[in-house]
Amino acid sequence: MSKQIGPSSEVLFHFTIKLEDGSVADSTQLHGKPARLQMGDGSLTPNFEACLLGLCEGDKSSFELAPEDAFGPVNPDNIHHMERSRFGADLELEEGAILSFTQPNGAEIPGIVRGVAGDSVTVDFNHPLAGRTVIFEVEILAVDQNGA
């Protein structure tokens, strides 16, 4: 009898996130380390969890998620224009560069340089996949009904 994913299951699985053009954005198989998820812990959106419910150990599935069900829409409040002087003089600032910023509470947050114009640097703190429709491919390796 195969174990089925329920609302409180702990799930060990491989996933691949693809963009609509088929390019791979992330994959646990590339790193050789599967992901572990406690269903219902809030780490995934409710719609993503709903796609996993009912799958069994050994199942492979693929599903498409709209931005609001995956990494959220692009939030304009997360795009900031900063003075060039806030960055080290020797730092190469180019579009697409990912930089680490320290928040007031000491936590690190990544930001993507979206543009450099004169003394102004545009930094986007949205998730890199925000606003994108993504395709998740999953392979369920193990299901623990009791959860952690």
Buried (B, 14 or more C-beta within 10 A) or exposed (E): EEBBBBEBBBBBBBBBBBEEEEEEBBEBEEEEEBBEBBBBEEEBBEEBBEBBEEBEBEBEBEBEBEBEBBBBEBEEEBBEEBEBEEBEEEEEBEEEBEBEBEEEEEEEEEBBBBBBEEEEBBBBBBBEBBBBBBBBBBBBBBBBEEBE
